[in-house]
């Protein structure tokens, strides 16, 4: 039964990933089209105009890396936490089950 549930979960996850990737492709295609339109609308004299303070900002690529690196660290930390919590809860449950079994075994029969 666990295998069936695991397989169902994996299939659902794959369907979600396929949908997300299809949506991302659509957004990228739209962004390219929008970029082409904006490129045609911006006058040549405005291209390359320096924005004061822009040189002090990180590049878009650096900003993306910084953000995703942080999120990956948070996600890894959360996974470790949940795995440790699950181990503790499972261990406590096993100990309680053992105590119950010992209590029942030690109890006099009626």
Protein Blocks (a to p, Z undefined) as FASTA:
>chain_A
ZZmmmmmmmmmmmmmmmmmmmmmmmmmmmmmmmmmmmmmmpcfklgopacehklmpccfk
lmmmmmmmmmmmmmmmmmmmmmmmmmmmmmmmmmmmmmmmmmmmmpccZZ
